[in-house]
């Protein structure tokens, strides 16, 4: 009986292992990138990386697992994991985390062509054709269980004590939720309804993460519209400030938890990199928050209703890039925008977790925008072709060579010193 008792005890301890207590890594720099090419990212010397992980990609369509297939369970339901997808994520995460890069996952859902996966992962009120990334199905019993099971699988595989598949330290739940018609599609819906659904979705993910890590961070996602909204129809978009306030209020009502903010401070006009010209204000009523007025965010997060345990929420800039305009000075303006943005970010000090640049390579299906550190080869979607000046500038960030690399761009920004960027 003793060997059997020992086996049962070991299984029990495995099933109910305490979450990892390792602190969130302290980094000397916020330099980061949304990574497509791992070797190039490491050559750039990044400290932070973010990667998309899709719930529809992680879920396999089978109802019953075959021998050897990975599964995950919640609330009495069991789901089969797409092992090839999980292993593909391993190949991105592990070489980054093994080099000390702090990896953050953007946990999103696309509309799968497979009906079973689609029904389990997409909010049941979502428009059948509109939207790019979708609100999760946290509504139906099986859909809610699926969301819990998949996020628990992510936490167990990449955020637990055993880092053999690579280590993840941050989760961004969904994408640009204040533009919910396009990026958190759950049908035509009010701001209040979005806030209720989103708070629940984030809380479920946080509960999964906390089963395996005490100090990994979870973020809500907003784009740069602040007091304004990105659509005339209030059922398709809402001001980021309003959604943030409603989310915080709902979280307090249900029992507050340590959520944080992932923000996308693109320039006012996505097709003009000259963010230093943005017509923004520096108060809470500014229509948009761009790199020019980042202080609006840190001030907001320091207000009493935003604090957690007496401290401001963490802030991370997790998707923003500078378009390459079709004019002779375009390459210079793109690089100057990064220099300006970097100088703004570092002046915010340790309030900022990361500044992830987007993109590493131009993407042919990004509406003609050319954010890349690299151009893409003609006729390809995102195959790298040529490095741009911005690549070399990002590599110089947080190195002894930064001052010399950035100084030539002061004139483009209309400045004599980078210290002028906070003078108003």
C-alpha positions in Angstrom: 0.0 0.0 0.0 2.8 2.4 0.7 4.0 2.7 -2.9 0.5 3.4 -4.0 0.0 6.0 -1.3 3.2 7.7 -2.3 2.1 7.9 -5.9 -1.2 9.4 -5.0 0.5 11.9 -2.7 2.8 13.0 -5.5 -0.1 13.3 -8.0 -1.9 15.4 -5.4 1.0 17.7 -4.8 1.5 18.1 -8.6 -2.2 19.0 -9.1 -2.2 21.6 -6.3 1.3 22.9 -6.5 1.7 26.4 -5.0 2.2 29.2 -7.5 5.7 30.3 -8.3 6.8 33.2 -6.0 9.6 34.6 -8.2 9.3 38.4 -8.5 8.7 40.1 -11.8 12.1 40.7 -13.3 13.7 44.1 -12.7 15.1 45.5 -16.0 17.3 48.5 -16.5 15.6 49.5 -19.7 12.1 49.5 -21.2 13.5 48.7 -24.7 11.2 46.2 -26.4 9.8 44.9 -29.6 6.8 42.9 -31.0 8.9 40.1 -32.2 8.7 38.3 -35.6 12.4 37.3 -36.0 14.0 36.1 -32.7 17.7 36.4 -33.8 17.2 39.9 -35.1 15.4 40.9 -31.9 18.3 39.6 -29.8 20.8 41.4 -32.0 18.9 44.6 -31.3 19.5 44.1 -27.5 15.9 44.2 -26.4 14.9 43.6 -22.8 11.2 43.0 -23.5 9.3 41.2 -26.2 5.7 40.6 -26.9 4.1 37.9 -29.0 0.5 37.1 -30.1 -1.0 33.9 -28.9 -4.5 33.1 -30.3 -7.0 31.0 -28.4 -8.5 29.7 -31.6 -5.0 28.5 -32.7 -4.4 26.8 -29.3 -7.6 24.9 -29.3 -7.9 21.8 -31.4 -11.3 21.0 -33.0 -11.6 17.4 -31.7 -14.0 16.7 -28.9 -12.1 13.7 -27.7 -8.3 13.5 -27.4 -6.3 10.8 -29.1 -3.6 8.9 -27.2 -0.8 11.3 -26.4 -2.7 14.5 -27.2 -2.5 17.4 -24.7 -5.7 18.4 -23.0 -6.9 21.0 -20.5 -10.0 21.1 -18.4 -12.2 23.4 -16.4 -15.7 23.2 -14.9 -16.2 19.5 -15.9 -15.3 20.1 -19.6 -12.1 18.8 -21.3 -10.6 20.4 -24.4 -7.9 19.2 -26.8 -4.8 21.3 -27.3 -3.3 22.0 -30.8 0.1 20.7 -29.8 1.8 21.9 -33.0 0.7 25.4 -32.2 1.8 25.1 -28.6 5.3 23.9 -29.7 5.5 26.7 -32.2 5.0 29.2 -29.4 7.7 27.3 -27.4 10.1 28.0 -30.2 9.4 31.7 -30.0 9.2 32.1 -26.2 12.1 29.9 -25.0 15.0 31.5 -27.0 13.9 34.9 -25.8 13.3 34.1 -22.2 16.5 32.0 -22.1 18.4 35.2 -22.9 16.7 37.1 -20.1 14.2 38.9 -22.2 10.9 39.6 -20.4 8.2 38.0 -22.6 4.6 39.2 -22.7 1.8 37.4 -24.5 -1.1 39.2 -26.3 -3.9 36.8 -25.6 -6.4 37.3 -28.5 -9.0 35.4 -30.4 -9.6 35.4 -34.2 -12.7 34.1 -35.9 -11.8 30.5 -36.7 -13.2 28.9 -39.9 -13.9 25.8 -37.8 -17.4 26.0 -36.4 -16.7 24.2 -33.1 -13.6 26.4 -32.3 -15.5 29.5 -33.3 -18.4 28.7 -31.1 -16.2 28.0 -28.1 -13.9 30.9 -28.4 -15.9 33.8 -29.9 -18.5 35.8 -27.9 -21.9 34.6 -29.0 -23.2 38.2 -29.8 -20.2 39.0 -32.1 -21.1 40.1 -35.6 -20.6 37.1 -38.0 -18.3 39.0 -40.4 -17.2 42.3 -38.7 -14.2 42.8 -36.6 -10.6 41.5 -36.6 -10.0 40.3 -33.0 -12.9 39.0 -31.0 -14.2 39.2 -27.4 -14.0 35.8 -25.9 -16.9 33.5 -25.2 -17.2 33.9 -21.5 -21.0 33.5 -21.7 -22.1 30.0 -22.5 -21.1 27.3 -19.9 -18.8 25.4 -22.3 -17.3 28.6 -23.8 -16.6 30.0 -20.4 -15.0 26.7 -19.3 -13.0 26.7 -22.6 -11.6 30.2 -21.8 -10.7 29.2 -18.3 -9.1 26.0 -19.4 -7.0 27.6 -22.2 -5.8 30.4 -20.1 -4.9 27.9 -17.3 -3.0 25.9 -19.9 -1.0 29.0 -21.0 -0.2 29.8 -17.4 0.8 26.2 -16.6 3.1 25.9 -19.6 4.8 29.3 -19.7 4.3 31.1 -16.4 4.9 28.4 -13.8 8.0 27.4 -11.9 9.0 24.9 -14.5 10.2 27.0 -17.4 11.3 24.2 -19.7 9.1 25.6 -22.5 10.2 29.2 -21.9 9.0 31.8 -19.4 6.2 34.4 -19.8 5.9 37.3 -17.4 3.0 39.3 -18.8 -0.4 38.8 -20.4 -2.3 41.5 -22.4 -5.9 40.4 -22.5 -7.6 41.1 -25.9 -6.7 44.2 -28.0 -7.6 47.9 -28.1 -10.9 47.2 -26.4 -12.1 50.8 -26.6 -12.4 50.3 -30.4 -14.4 47.2 -29.7 -16.2 46.9 -33.0 -12.9 46.1 -34.7 -10.7 44.8 -32.0 -12.9 43.3 -29.3 -15.9 42.3 -31.4 -19.0 41.4 -29.4 -21.7 43.0 -31.5 -23.2 46.5 -31.2 -22.9 47.2 -27.5 -22.8 50.0 -25.0 -19.6 51.1 -23.2 -21.1 49.8 -19.9 -21.7 46.4 -21.5 -18.2 46.2 -22.9 -16.7 47.1 -19.5 -18.7 44.4 -17.7 -17.7 41.7 -20.2 -14.1 42.8 -20.4 -13.6 43.0 -16.6 -15.0 39.4 -16.4 -12.7 38.2 -19.2 -9.6 39.8 -17.6 -10.5 38.5 -14.2 -10.9 34.9 -15.4 -7.4 35.2 -17.1 -6.0 36.6 -13.9 -7.4 33.8 -11.9 -5.8 31.3 -14.2 -2.4 33.1 -14.1 -2.5 33.3 -10.3 -2.8 29.6 -10.0 0.8 29.3 -11.3 2.5 32.7 -10.8 2.1 35.2 -7.9 3.9 38.1 -9.7 3.4 37.8 -13.4 1.5 40.8 -14.7 -1.8 41.1 -16.5 -2.8 44.1 -18.6 -5.9 45.6 -20.1 -5.5 47.0 -23.7 -6.5 50.5 -25.0 -5.7 52.4 -28.1 -4.8 56.1 -28.2 -8.3 57.6 -28.2 -8.8 59.0 -24.7 -11.6 61.5 -24.2 -12.7 61.0 -27.8 -13.8 57.7 -29.5 -12.7 56.1 -32.7 -16.2 55.9 -34.3 -19.2 58.1 -34.4 -21.5 55.3 -33.4 -21.3 54.9 -29.6 -22.1 51.2 -30.0 -18.9 50.6 -31.9 -16.3 52.5 -29.9 -15.9 54.4 -26.7 -13.3 56.8 -25.1 -10.4 54.9 -23.6 -10.7 57.1 -20.4 -14.3 56.1 -20.0 -13.7 52.4 -20.4 -10.7 52.6 -18.0 -12.9 54.2 -15.4 -15.8 51.8 -15.8 -13.4 48.8 -15.7 -11.8 50.0 -12.5 -15.2 50.6 -10.9 -16.4 47.2 -11.8 -13.2 45.5 -10.6 -13.6 47.3 -7.2 -17.2 46.2 -6.9 -16.3 42.6 -7.4 -13.1 42.7 -5.3 -10.2 44.5 -6.8 -7.2 42.7 -8.3 -3.8 43.8 -9.6 -4.6 44.5 -13.3 -2.4 47.0 -15.2 -2.6 49.1 -18.4 -1.2 48.3 -21.8 -1.6 51.4 -23.9 -0.9 52.2 -27.6 0.2 55.8 -28.0 0.4 56.0 -31.7 0.7 59.5 -33.3 -2.5 61.4 -33.8 -2.4 60.5 -37.5 -1.2 57.0 -38.0 0.2 58.0 -41.4 2.3 60.8 -40.1 5.2 59.9 -37.7 5.7 63.4 -36.5 4.2 62.9 -33.1 5.8 66.0 -31.8 3.3 68.0 -33.9 0.2 66.2 -32.4 -2.5 68.7 -31.4 -3.1 67.2 -28.0 -3.5 68.8 -24.5 -1.8 67.7 -21.3 -4.9 67.3 -19.2 -7.4 64.5 -18.7 -9.7 65.9 -21.4 -7.3 65.5 -24.3 -8.9 63.7 -27.2 -6.0 61.3 -27.7 -2.9 60.3 -25.8 0.2 60.1 -28.0 3.9 60.1 -27.2 3.7 63.9 -27.0 1.4 63.8 -23.8 2.2 60.5 -22.1 2.1 62.3 -18.8 -1.7 62.1 -19.0 -1.6 58.4 -18.4 0.8 58.4 -15.4 -1.3 61.2 -13.8 -4.5 59.2 -14.3 -3.0 56.0 -12.8 -1.9 58.0 -9.8 -5.5 59.1 -8.9 -7.1 57.4 -5.9 -9.7 55.4 -7.9 -6.9 53.8 -10.0 -4.6 52.8 -7.2 -4.1 49.2 -6.1 -2.7 48.5 -2.6 -1.9 52.2 -2.5 0.2 52.3 -5.6 -0.4 53.2 -9.3 -1.0 50.4 -11.7 1.8 49.4 -14.0 1.9 51.0 -17.4 3.3 49.5 -20.6 3.4 50.7 -24.2 2.7 47.5 -26.1 1.9 48.4 -29.7 2.9 51.5 -31.5 4.9 52.3 -34.5 5.8 55.2 -36.9 4.8 55.1 -40.5 7.3 55.8 -43.2 5.7 58.6 -45.3 6.1 58.9 -49.0 8.4 61.9 -49.1 12.2 62.4 -49.4 12.6 63.0 -45.6 10.4 60.0 -44.7 13.2 57.8 -43.3 14.6 60.6 -41.2 11.1 61.4 -39.8 10.4 57.8 -38.9 13.7 57.5 -37.0 13.3 60.9 -35.4 9.9 59.8 -34.1 11.5 56.8 -32.3 14.2 59.1 -30.8 11.5 61.5 -29.6 9.4 58.6 -28.2 12.3 57.0 -26.5 13.3 60.2 -24.8 9.7 60.7 -23.6 9.4 57.2 -22.2 12.7 57.2 -20.3 11.7 60.4 -18.6 8.7 58.6 -17.1 11.2 56.5 -15.1 10.2 53.2 -13.4 6.5 53.8 -13.9 6.9 52.1 -17.3 7.4 48.4 -17.7 8.1 48.3 -21.5 8.1 50.1 -24.8 7.4 47.5 -27.4 8.0 48.8 -30.9 5.6 47.6 -33.6 6.6 46.3 -36.2 9.9 44.5 -36.8 9.0 44.1 -40.6 6.5 45.9 -42.7 3.3 43.9 -43.2 1.6 44.0 -46.6 -1.9 43.6 -45.0 -1.6 46.5 -42.6 -3.6 49.0 -44.7 -0.5 50.4 -46.5 1.2 51.4 -43.2 4.9 50.9 -43.1 5.9 50.8 -39.5 8.8 48.3 -39.9 12.3 48.5 -38.7 12.8 46.4 -41.9 11.0 46.8 -45.3 9.3 43.7 -46.6 10.4 42.1 -49.9 8.1 43.1 -52.8 5.4 40.5 -53.3 5.7 39.1 -49.8 3.5 39.7 -46.8 6.3 40.2 -44.2 9.5 38.7 -45.4 12.4 41.1 -44.4 14.2 43.0 -47.1 16.2 46.1 -46.0 17.0 47.6 -42.6 15.9 51.2 -42.1 17.7 53.9 -40.1 15.1 53.3 -37.3 16.6 49.8 -36.9 20.0 51.2 -36.0 18.5 53.8 -33.7 16.5 51.2 -31.8 19.7 49.1 -31.4 21.5 52.2 -29.9 18.7 52.8 -27.4 19.9 52.3 -23.8 23.5 52.0 -24.9 26.5 54.4 -24.5 26.0 55.1 -28.2 22.5 56.5 -27.8 23.3 60.2 -27.5 25.4 60.3 -30.6 22.8 58.2 -32.6 19.8 60.3 -31.5 21.3 63.8 -31.6 21.1 64.3 -35.4 17.3 63.9 -35.1 16.8 66.9 -32.8 16.6 69.3 -35.7 13.9 67.2 -37.4 11.8 67.4 -34.1 12.4 71.1 -33.9 14.4 70.8 -30.7 17.8 71.9 -29.5 17.9 69.5 -26.6 15.8 66.4 -25.7 15.1 68.1 -22.3 12.7 70.5 -24.2 10.2 67.7 -24.8 8.7 68.2 -21.4 8.6 72.0 -21.6 5.1 73.3 -22.4 
